[in-house]
Amino acid sequence: YMVPSLAPSLSNAQVVLLTPATIDAGKSGIATSLNEIYLRIIEEECMRSGLRFKALEFDMVDDSLVFTDIRRDRCPFPDSDDILGYLYLALAPVAGHDPVLRSLSHVSSPVAIFDFIGGWKMPSFLKKTNVKLFTAAISGHTGQKVARYLCNLGHCHAAYISPFHAAQWSRTRYESIAETFAAANPRNSVQSFTFDNPPLVYQYYKDPAHDYGNYDMLYESYKTWKKNAPVDYSRQVEPVFTHLVPVILFSRAELHRVLRELFENALAQEHITVWVCANDQVAIAALEYLNENEAPVPGRISVFGFDDIYESVRYGLTTYNFNIRSILHSMLAWIINPRTMPSSYKNRPVELEGMIMERLTVRRACAR
């Protein structure tokens, strides 16, 4: 593990991280955003390298691009002489995405863009030598590596389960897994169980026949509690009901609900020995479904995920870690010294090798 070193003349330089605004940013702020993990990693890397670090969120307000710092104060687009480079997290299409890129097209400092979901197209106005794209999932290498791992364990028939198949990364992952299985043995098969456009309601599950599932009703109950609660309690609970419950918990519950159809169809195929799930959240939903239906894991079905989120450890989920820390480390190293990047990456995105995290949900296949 090499920490990039700075020349004495750069000892006061700073790196700027640009990230989309959080949902309900006025309450949650950068510290509780979905980018928190990346923010902490980048901050640690900057401190190790002796760099100052500045994190800014952006959003569109009244058709204007607005930047805010970690204190929630508005500020102009940063373009001072002490800026060594910029890190931009392109995690998903968001409001302000194009205006931010246009702002970055005018800077002379290095710009490192992280495409987390894959398939991001760099606009023509940004194709400059000082811009480099880094990615975690743009090619089929990940699917090939996972498929070889499973084939070596004797799995011949797999299910690929994804409610996100409208996304290019999901289709690329499935195709690479299927091709690798077939290359190992023509009798092998990978059957897809997918939604191109899943019927997800996400934040507000409303079913006239089941009022108890209505988020609005839950929130009304919370507001009644809030009126009588001590301010120290309500201040801590407020972000839970305005962000965590509707955005995270309700969306996860809805995802589990619509996935049941895919799980039922996959479990009916008795020759399948392993479920390869699009990500860890789908895999965790699969584990809960299989447990409910008394299908032992990994005795009856092995389950494999992607992303290696924190919960995967608690579930003992075997999964693929995209090595995000190394990608962010490489982005910072390139900003400090662009000449360190191998020439092979001159005209293509930088994709680093991840790793398979072997835990408890995958085992060698038994003959059926």
C-alpha positions as a Markdown table, in Angstrom:
| # | Residue | x | y | z |
|---|---|---|---|---|
| 1 | Tyr | 0.0 | 0.0 | 0.0 |
| 2 | Met | 1.8 | 3.1 | -1.2 |
| 3 | Val | 0.8 | 6.6 | 0.1 |
| 4 | Pro | 1.3 | 9.3 | -2.6 |
| 5 | Ser | 3.9 | 11.8 | -1.6 |
| 6 | Leu | 3.8 | 15.5 | -2.3 |
| 7 | Ala | 6.5 | 17.9 | -3.4 |
| 8 | Pro | 7.2 | 20.7 | -0.8 |
| 9 | Ser | 5.6 | 23.2 | -3.1 |
| 10 | Leu | 2.2 | 21.4 | -2.8 |
| 11 | Ser | 2.1 | 21.1 | 0.9 |
| 12 | Asn | -0.9 | 23.6 | 1.1 |
| 13 | Ala | -2.7 | 22.1 | -1.8 |
| 14 | Gln | -6.3 | 20.8 | -1.5 |
| 15 | Val | -8.5 | 18.3 | -3.2 |
| 16 | Val | -12.2 | 19.0 | -3.8 |
| 17 | Leu | -14.8 | 16.3 | -3.7 |
| 18 | Leu | -18.1 | 17.0 | -5.6 |
| 19 | Thr | -21.1 | 14.9 | -4.8 |
| 20 | Pro | -24.8 | 15.2 | -5.4 |
| 21 | Ala | -26.9 | 16.6 | -2.6 |
| 22 | Thr | -28.6 | 14.3 | -0.2 |
| 23 | Ile | -32.3 | 13.7 | -0.1 |
| 24 | Asp | -33.7 | 16.3 | 2.3 |
| 25 | Ala | -30.3 | 17.8 | 2.5 |
| 26 | Gly | -31.3 | 20.5 | 5.0 |
| 27 | Lys | -31.8 | 17.9 | 7.7 |
| 28 | Ser | -29.4 | 15.1 | 6.8 |
| 29 | Gly | -26.3 | 16.9 | 5.3 |
| 30 | Ile | -23.2 | 15.4 | 3.9 |
| 31 | Ala | -22.3 | 13.4 | 7.0 |
| 32 | Thr | -25.4 | 11.2 | 6.6 |
| 33 | Ser | -25.6 | 11.0 | 2.8 |
| 34 | Leu | -25.4 | 7.8 | 0.8 |
| 35 | Asn | -21.8 | 8.9 | -0.1 |
| 36 | Glu | -20.6 | 8.8 | 3.5 |
| 37 | Ile | -18.4 | 5.8 | 3.0 |
| 38 | Tyr | -16.6 | 7.3 | 0.0 |
| 39 | Leu | -16.3 | 10.7 | 1.8 |
| 40 | Arg | -14.6 | 9.1 | 4.7 |
| 41 | Ile | -12.2 | 7.0 | 2.6 |
| 42 | Ile | -11.2 | 10.0 | 0.5 |
| 43 | Glu | -10.7 | 12.2 | 3.6 |
| 44 | Glu | -8.4 | 9.5 | 5.1 |
| 45 | Glu | -6.4 | 9.2 | 1.9 |
| 46 | Cys | -6.0 | 13.0 | 1.7 |
| 47 | Met | -4.8 | 13.2 | 5.3 |
| 48 | Arg | -2.3 | 10.4 | 4.7 |
| 49 | Ser | -0.9 | 12.3 | 1.7 |
| 50 | Gly | -0.7 | 15.6 | 3.5 |
| 51 | Leu | -3.5 | 17.3 | 1.5 |
| 52 | Arg | -6.3 | 19.5 | 2.6 |
| 53 | Phe | -9.7 | 18.2 | 1.8 |
| 54 | Lys | -12.9 | 20.0 | 0.8 |
| 55 | Ala | -16.3 | 18.2 | 0.3 |
| 56 | Leu | -19.1 | 20.0 | -1.5 |
| 57 | Glu | -22.6 | 19.0 | -2.4 |
| 58 | Phe | -24.4 | 20.3 | -5.4 |
| 59 | Asp | -28.1 | 20.6 | -6.4 |
| 60 | Met | -30.3 | 22.6 | -8.7 |
| 61 | Val | -32.3 | 25.3 | -7.0 |
| 62 | Asp | -34.7 | 27.4 | -9.1 |
| 63 | Asp | -32.9 | 26.2 | -12.2 |
| 64 | Ser | -29.5 | 27.4 | -10.8 |
| 65 | Leu | -26.6 | 25.2 | -9.8 |
| 66 | Val | -25.9 | 25.6 | -6.1 |
| 67 | Phe | -22.9 | 24.3 | -4.1 |
| 68 | Thr | -22.9 | 23.9 | -0.3 |
| 69 | Asp | -20.1 | 22.9 | 2.1 |
| 70 | Ile | -20.2 | 20.5 | 5.0 |
| 71 | Arg | -21.7 | 23.3 | 7.3 |
| 72 | Arg | -24.6 | 23.7 | 4.8 |
| 73 | Asp | -23.3 | 27.1 | 3.7 |
| 74 | Arg | -23.6 | 28.1 | 0.1 |
| 75 | Cys | -20.4 | 28.7 | -1.8 |
| 76 | Pro | -19.3 | 29.4 | -5.4 |
| 77 | Phe | -17.8 | 26.7 | -7.6 |
| 78 | Pro | -14.2 | 26.2 | -6.3 |
| 79 | Asp | -11.5 | 27.3 | -8.8 |
| 80 | Ser | -8.6 | 28.7 | -6.8 |
| 81 | Asp | -4.9 | 28.3 | -7.5 |
| 82 | Asp | -4.4 | 26.0 | -4.5 |
| 83 | Ile | -6.7 | 23.3 | -5.8 |
| 84 | Leu | -4.6 | 20.3 | -6.8 |
| 85 | Gly | -7.5 | 18.4 | -8.4 |
| 86 | Tyr | -11.2 | 17.4 | -8.3 |
| 87 | Leu | -12.9 | 14.1 | -7.5 |
| 88 | Tyr | -16.5 | 13.7 | -8.8 |
| 89 | Leu | -18.7 | 10.8 | -7.8 |
| 90 | Ala | -21.0 | 9.9 | -10.7 |
| 91 | Leu | -23.1 | 7.5 | -8.7 |
| 92 | Ala | -26.3 | 7.9 | -10.7 |
| 93 | Pro | -28.0 | 10.5 | -12.9 |
| 94 | Val | -28.9 | 13.5 | -10.7 |
| 95 | Ala | -30.1 | 17.0 | -11.1 |
| 96 | Gly | -27.1 | 19.3 | -11.7 |
| 97 | His | -25.0 | 16.5 | -13.3 |
| 98 | Asp | -24.5 | 18.2 | -16.6 |
| 99 | Pro | -23.9 | 21.8 | -15.2 |
| 100 | Val | -21.2 | 20.4 | -12.8 |
| 101 | Leu | -19.4 | 18.6 | -15.7 |
| 102 | Arg | -19.5 | 21.8 | -17.7 |
| 103 | Ser | -18.0 | 23.7 | -14.8 |
| 104 | Leu | -15.2 | 21.1 | -14.6 |
| 105 | Ser | -14.5 | 21.4 | -18.3 |
| 106 | His | -13.1 | 24.8 | -17.7 |
| 107 | Val | -10.6 | 23.9 | -15.0 |
| 108 | Ser | -6.9 | 23.1 | -15.7 |
| 109 | Ser | -6.4 | 20.9 | -12.7 |
| 110 | Pro | -6.8 | 17.1 | -13.0 |
| 111 | Val | -10.4 | 15.8 | -12.7 |
| 112 | Ala | -11.0 | 12.2 | -11.6 |
| 113 | Ile | -14.5 | 10.9 | -12.2 |
| 114 | Phe | -15.8 | 7.8 | -10.4 |
| 115 | Asp | -18.5 | 5.9 | -12.4 |
| 116 | Phe | -19.8 | 3.5 | -9.8 |
| 117 | Ile | -22.6 | 1.8 | -11.8 |
| 118 | Gly | -20.9 | 1.5 | -15.1 |
| 119 | Gly | -21.8 | 2.5 | -18.6 |
| 120 | Trp | -21.3 | 6.2 | -18.0 |
| 121 | Lys | -20.6 | 8.1 | -21.2 |
| 122 | Met | -18.1 | 11.0 | -21.0 |
| 123 | Pro | -19.6 | 14.0 | -22.9 |
| 124 | Ser | -17.6 | 15.3 | -25.8 |
| 125 | Phe | -17.0 | 18.7 | -24.1 |
| 126 | Leu | -15.2 | 16.9 | -21.3 |
| 127 | Lys | -12.8 | 14.8 | -23.4 |
| 128 | Lys | -9.6 | 16.5 | -22.2 |
| 129 | Thr | -6.3 | 15.2 | -21.1 |
| 130 | Asn | -6.8 | 16.4 | -17.6 |
| 131 | Val | -10.0 | 14.2 | -17.1 |
| 132 | Lys | -9.8 | 10.5 | -16.2 |
| 133 | Leu | -12.7 | 8.1 | -15.7 |
| 134 | Phe | -12.5 | 5.4 | -13.1 |
| 135 | Thr | -15.0 | 2.6 | -12.8 |
| 136 | Ala | -16.0 | -0.3 | -10.7 |
| 137 | Ala | -18.3 | -2.3 | -13.0 |
| 138 | Ile | -18.1 | -1.2 | -16.6 |
| 139 | Ser | -16.8 | -4.4 | -18.2 |
| 140 | Gly | -17.6 | -8.1 | -18.0 |
| 141 | His | -14.5 | -9.0 | -16.0 |
| 142 | Thr | -16.4 | -9.1 | -12.7 |
| 143 | Gly | -19.0 | -11.6 | -14.1 |
| 144 | Gln | -16.3 | -13.8 | -15.6 |
| 145 | Lys | -14.3 | -14.0 | -12.4 |
| 146 | Val | -17.4 | -14.9 | -10.4 |
| 147 | Ala | -18.5 | -17.5 | -13.0 |
| 148 | Arg | -15.1 | -19.2 | -12.9 |
| 149 | Tyr | -15.2 | -19.3 | -9.1 |
| 150 | Leu | -18.7 | -21.0 | -9.2 |
| 151 | Cys | -17.8 | -23.4 | -12.0 |
| 152 | Asn | -14.7 | -24.5 | -10.1 |
| 153 | Leu | -17.0 | -25.4 | -7.2 |
| 154 | Gly | -18.9 | -27.7 | -9.5 |
| 155 | His | -22.0 | -25.5 | -10.1 |
| 156 | Cys | -23.4 | -26.2 | -13.6 |
| 157 | His | -26.8 | -24.5 | -13.5 |
| 158 | Ala | -27.2 | -21.0 | -12.0 |
| 159 | Ala | -30.0 | -18.4 | -11.7 |
| 160 | Tyr | -29.2 | -14.8 | -12.3 |
| 161 | Ile | -31.6 | -12.6 | -10.3 |
| 162 | Ser | -31.9 | -8.9 | -11.0 |
| 163 | Pro | -34.7 | -6.3 | -10.7 |
| 164 | Phe | -32.4 | -3.8 | -12.3 |
| 165 | His | -32.0 | -5.4 | -15.8 |
| 166 | Ala | -32.9 | -2.2 | -17.6 |
| 167 | Ala | -29.4 | -1.0 | -16.5 |
| 168 | Gln | -26.5 | -1.9 | -18.8 |
| 169 | Trp | -24.4 | -3.1 | -15.9 |
| 170 | Ser | -26.9 | -5.8 | -15.0 |
| 171 | Arg | -27.2 | -7.1 | -18.6 |
| 172 | Thr | -23.4 | -7.0 | -19.0 |
| 173 | Arg | -23.0 | -9.0 | -15.8 |
| 174 | Tyr | -25.5 | -11.6 | -16.8 |
| 175 | Glu | -24.0 | -12.0 | -20.3 |
| 176 | Ser | -20.5 | -12.4 | -19.0 |
| 177 | Ile | -21.6 | -15.0 | -16.4 |
| 178 | Ala | -23.6 | -17.0 | -18.9 |
| 179 | Glu | -20.8 | -17.0 | -21.5 |
| 180 | Thr | -18.2 | -18.1 | -18.9 |
| 181 | Phe | -20.5 | -21.0 | -17.7 |
| 182 | Ala | -21.1 | -22.1 | -21.3 |
| 183 | Ala | -17.4 | -21.9 | -22.1 |
| 184 | Ala | -16.6 | -24.2 | -19.2 |
| 185 | Asn | -19.1 | -26.8 | -20.4 |
| 186 | Pro | -21.7 | -26.5 | -23.2 |
| 187 | Arg | -24.2 | -28.3 | -21.0 |
| 188 | Asn | -24.0 | -25.6 | -18.3 |
| 189 | Ser | -26.8 | -23.0 | -18.1 |
| 190 | Val | -27.5 | -19.7 | -16.5 |
| 191 | Gln | -31.2 | -18.8 | -16.4 |
| 192 | Ser | -32.2 | -15.2 | -15.9 |
| 193 | Phe | -35.0 | -14.1 | -13.6 |
| 194 | Thr | -35.2 | -10.3 | -14.1 |
| 195 | Phe | -37.3 | -7.2 | -14.3 |
| 196 | Asp | -36.5 | -4.6 | -16.9 |
| 197 | Asn | -38.9 | -2.2 | -15.3 |
| 198 | Pro | -39.9 | -3.6 | -11.8 |
| 199 | Pro | -43.2 | -2.4 | -10.4 |
| 200 | Leu | -41.5 | -0.6 | -7.5 |
| 201 | Val | -43.4 | 2.0 | -5.5 |
| 202 | Tyr | -40.4 | 2.6 | -3.3 |
| 203 | Gln | -40.8 | 5.5 | -0.8 |
| 204 | Tyr | -44.6 | 5.4 | -0.2 |
| 205 | Tyr | -46.2 | 2.0 | -0.2 |
| 206 | Lys | -50.0 | 2.7 | -0.6 |
| 207 | Asp | -52.5 | -0.1 | -0.9 |
| 208 | Pro | -56.2 | 0.8 | -0.3 |
| 209 | Ala | -56.8 | -2.7 | 1.0 |
| 210 | His | -53.9 | -2.4 | 3.6 |
| 211 | Asp | -53.9 | 1.0 | 5.2 |
| 212 | Tyr | -51.4 | -0.2 | 7.8 |
| 213 | Gly | -48.7 | -0.2 | 5.0 |
| 214 | Asn | -49.2 | 3.5 | 4.3 |
| 215 | Tyr | -46.2 | 5.6 | 5.1 |
| 216 | Asp | -48.3 | 8.8 | 5.4 |
| 217 | Met | -50.2 | 7.2 | 8.3 |
| 218 | Leu | -47.0 | 6.2 | 10.0 |
| 219 | Tyr | -45.7 | 9.8 | 9.6 |
| 220 | Glu | -48.9 | 11.3 | 11.1 |
| 221 | Ser | -48.4 | 9.1 | 14.1 |
| 222 | Tyr | -44.8 | 10.3 | 14.4 |
| 223 | Lys | -45.9 | 14.0 | 14.2 |
| 224 | Thr | -48.3 | 13.4 | 17.1 |
| 225 | Trp | -45.5 | 11.9 | 19.2 |
| 226 | Lys | -43.2 | 14.7 | 18.2 |
| 227 | Lys | -45.5 | 17.4 | 19.7 |
| 228 | Asn | -45.1 | 15.9 | 23.1 |
| 229 | Ala | -41.6 | 14.6 | 23.0 |
| 230 | Pro | -38.6 | 16.5 | 24.5 |
| 231 | Val | -36.7 | 18.5 | 21.9 |
| 232 | Asp | -33.5 | 16.5 | 22.4 |
| 233 | Tyr | -35.4 | 13.3 | 21.5 |
| 234 | Ser | -37.3 | 14.7 | 18.5 |
| 235 | Arg | -34.2 | 16.3 | 17.1 |
| 236 | Gln | -32.5 | 12.9 | 17.0 |
| 237 | Val | -35.5 | 11.0 | 15.6 |
| 238 | Glu | -36.5 | 13.5 | 12.9 |
| 239 | Pro | -33.9 | 12.3 | 10.3 |
| 240 | Val | -35.1 | 8.7 | 10.9 |
| 241 | Phe | -38.6 | 9.5 | 9.9 |
| 242 | Thr | -37.8 | 12.0 | 7.1 |
| 243 | His | -35.0 | 10.0 | 5.5 |
| 244 | Leu | -34.2 | 6.6 | 6.8 |
| 245 | Val | -37.8 | 5.2 | 7.0 |
| 246 | Pro | -39.2 | 6.4 | 3.6 |
| 247 | Val | -36.0 | 6.3 | 1.5 |
| 248 | Ile | -34.2 | 3.3 | 3.0 |
| 249 | Leu | -36.5 | 1.0 | 4.9 |
| 250 | Phe | -39.7 | 1.4 | 2.9 |
| 251 | Ser | -37.8 | 1.1 | -0.4 |
| 252 | Arg | -36.1 | -2.0 | 0.9 |
| 253 | Ala | -39.4 | -3.5 | 2.0 |
| 254 | Glu | -40.9 | -2.8 | -1.5 |
| 255 | Leu | -37.9 | -4.4 | -3.2 |
| 256 | His | -38.4 | -7.5 | -1.1 |
| 257 | Arg | -42.1 | -7.6 | -2.0 |
| 258 | Val | -41.6 | -7.5 | -5.8 |
| 259 | Leu | -38.6 | -9.9 | -5.7 |
| 260 | Arg | -40.8 | -12.7 | -4.4 |
| 261 | Glu | -42.1 | -13.4 | -7.9 |
| 262 | Leu | -38.5 | -13.9 | -9.2 |
| 263 | Phe | -37.6 | -16.0 | -6.2 |
| 264 | Glu | -40.6 | -18.3 | -6.6 |
| 265 | Asn | -39.8 | -18.9 | -10.2 |
| 266 | Ala | -36.1 | -19.5 | -9.5 |
| 267 | Leu | -36.8 | -22.0 | -6.6 |
| 268 | Ala | -39.2 | -24.0 | -8.9 |
| 269 | Gln | -36.2 | -24.9 | -11.0 |
| 270 | Glu | -34.8 | -27.8 | -9.0 |
| 271 | His | -31.7 | -28.3 | -11.2 |
| 272 | Ile | -30.4 | -24.8 | -10.3 |
| 273 | Thr | -27.8 | -25.0 | -7.5 |
| 274 | Val | -26.7 | -21.3 | -7.1 |
| 275 | Trp | -28.4 | -18.0 | -7.2 |
| 276 | Val | -26.2 | -15.1 | -8.5 |
| 277 | Cys | -27.9 | -12.0 | -7.3 |
| 278 | Ala | -27.5 | -8.5 | -8.9 |
| 279 | Asn | -26.3 | -7.0 | -5.6 |
| 280 | Asp | -26.1 | -7.7 | -1.9 |
| 281 | Gln | -29.5 | -6.3 | -1.1 |
| 282 | Val | -31.1 | -8.7 | -3.6 |
| 283 | Ala | -29.0 | -11.5 | -2.1 |
| 284 | Ile | -30.1 | -10.7 | 1.4 |
| 285 | Ala | -33.7 | -10.7 | 0.3 |
| 286 | Ala | -33.0 | -14.1 | -1.3 |
| 287 | Leu | -31.6 | -15.5 | 2.0 |
| 288 | Glu | -34.6 | -14.3 | 3.9 |
| 289 | Tyr | -37.0 | -15.8 | 1.3 |
| 290 | Leu | -35.2 | -19.1 | 1.3 |
| 291 | Asn | -35.2 | -19.3 | 5.1 |
| 292 | Glu | -39.0 | -18.6 | 5.1 |
| 293 | Asn | -39.5 | -21.4 | 2.6 |
| 294 | Glu | -37.2 | -23.9 | 4.4 |
| 295 | Ala | -34.7 | -24.1 | 1.6 |
| 296 | Pro | -31.3 | -24.5 | 3.3 |
| 297 | Val | -28.4 | -22.2 | 2.3 |
| 298 | Pro | -26.0 | -23.4 | 1.1 |
| 299 | Gly | -27.3 | -27.0 | 1.4 |
| 300 | Arg | -30.1 | -26.6 | -1.1 |
| 301 | Ile | -29.2 | -23.4 | -2.8 |
| 302 | Ser | -25.9 | -21.3 | -2.7 |
| 303 | Val | -26.4 | -17.6 | -2.8 |
| 304 | Phe | -23.8 | -15.1 | -4.2 |
| 305 | Gly | -24.0 | -11.2 | -4.1 |
| 306 | Phe | -22.1 | -8.2 | -5.3 |
| 307 | Asp | -20.9 | -5.0 | -3.5 |
| 308 | Asp | -19.9 | -6.4 | -0.1 |
| 309 | Ile | -22.0 | -4.0 | 1.9 |
| 310 | Tyr | -21.7 | -4.0 | 5.7 |
| 311 | Glu | -24.8 | -6.1 | 6.2 |
| 312 | Ser | -23.3 | -8.9 | 4.1 |
| 313 | Val | -20.9 | -9.7 | 6.9 |
| 314 | Arg | -23.8 | -10.1 | 9.4 |
| 315 | Tyr | -25.6 | -12.5 | 7.0 |
| 316 | Gly | -22.4 | -14.4 | 6.2 |
| 317 | Leu | -23.0 | -13.6 | 2.5 |
| 318 | Thr | -20.4 | -14.7 | 0.0 |
| 319 | Thr | -20.1 | -11.7 | -2.3 |
| 320 | Tyr | -17.8 | -9.7 | -4.6 |
| 321 | Asn | -15.9 | -6.7 | -3.2 |
| 322 | Phe | -15.2 | -4.1 | -5.9 |
| 323 | Asn | -12.2 | -2.8 | -4.0 |
| 324 | Ile | -13.6 | 0.7 | -3.8 |
| 325 | Arg | -10.8 | 1.9 | -1.5 |
| 326 | Ser | -8.2 | 1.1 | -4.0 |
| 327 | Ile | -10.1 | 2.8 | -6.8 |
| 328 | Leu | -10.4 | 6.0 | -4.7 |
| 329 | His | -6.7 | 5.7 | -3.8 |
| 330 | Ser | -5.8 | 5.4 | -7.5 |
| 331 | Met | -7.9 | 8.5 | -8.3 |
| 332 | Leu | -6.1 | 10.5 | -5.7 |
| 333 | Ala | -2.7 | 9.2 | -6.8 |
| 334 | Trp | -3.5 | 10.2 | -10.4 |
| 335 | Ile | -4.5 | 13.7 | -9.3 |
| 336 | Ile | -1.2 | 14.1 | -7.4 |
| 337 | Asn | 0.9 | 12.9 | -10.3 |
| 338 | Pro | -1.0 | 12.1 | -13.6 |
| 339 | Arg | 2.2 | 10.6 | -15.1 |
| 340 | Thr | 1.9 | 7.6 | -12.7 |
| 341 | Met | -1.0 | 6.2 | -14.7 |
| 342 | Pro | 0.0 | 3.4 | -17.1 |
| 343 | Ser | -0.2 | 4.3 | -20.8 |
| 344 | Ser | -2.6 | 1.4 | -21.3 |
| 345 | Tyr | -5.3 | 3.5 | -19.6 |
| 346 | Lys | -4.7 | 6.6 | -21.8 |
| 347 | Asn | -8.0 | 6.3 | -23.8 |
| 348 | Arg | -10.1 | 4.0 | -21.6 |
| 349 | Pro | -11.5 | 4.0 | -18.1 |
| 350 | Val | -9.5 | 2.7 | -15.2 |
| 351 | Glu | -11.0 | -0.5 | -13.7 |
| 352 | Leu | -9.2 | -2.2 | -10.9 |
| 353 | Glu | -9.5 | -5.8 | -9.9 |
| 354 | Gly | -11.9 | -6.7 | -7.0 |
| 355 | Met | -12.0 | -9.8 | -4.9 |
| 356 | Ile | -14.4 | -12.6 | -3.9 |
| 357 | Met | -15.3 | -12.5 | -0.2 |
| 358 | Glu | -15.8 | -16.2 | 0.8 |
| 359 | Arg | -18.2 | -16.5 | 3.7 |
| 360 | Leu | -21.0 | -19.0 | 4.4 |
| 361 | Thr | -23.6 | -18.9 | 1.6 |
| 362 | Val | -21.7 | -20.7 | -1.2 |
| 363 | Arg | -20.4 | -24.2 | -1.1 |
| 364 | Arg | -19.3 | -27.0 | -3.6 |
| 365 | Ala | -22.3 | -28.2 | -5.6 |
| 366 | Cys | -23.7 | -31.6 | -4.9 |
| 367 | Ala | -24.7 | -33.9 | -7.8 |
| 368 | Arg | -28.4 | -33.9 | -8.5 |
